[in-house]
Amino acid sequence: MAVPKKKTSKGKRNQRHAVWKAKAADAAQKALSIGKSVLTGKAQGFVYPIDEESDSEE
């Protein structure tokens, strides 16, 4: 089983945690942006299903 040779410093641990949190913040911002563009109808380069209920009623 793999065992670390030396104790990881607090700075290195905090740096990894900060990177992890930053990735989550970036993903949340991107998701919000995509959601807003889909709702306004200005989405480009993003494929999403369109309700075709109005066509099937005819």
WOTA-V11912 format. One record per pair of residues at least 6 apart in sequence whose ideal C-beta (glycine too) atoms are under 6 Angstrom apart, sorted by the first residue. I is the first residue (numbers start at 1). J is the second residue. Records with the same first field share a line. If there is no record, write none. Layout:
BEGIN
I = J, J
END
This chain:
BEGIN
34 = 46
37 = 43
38 = 48
END
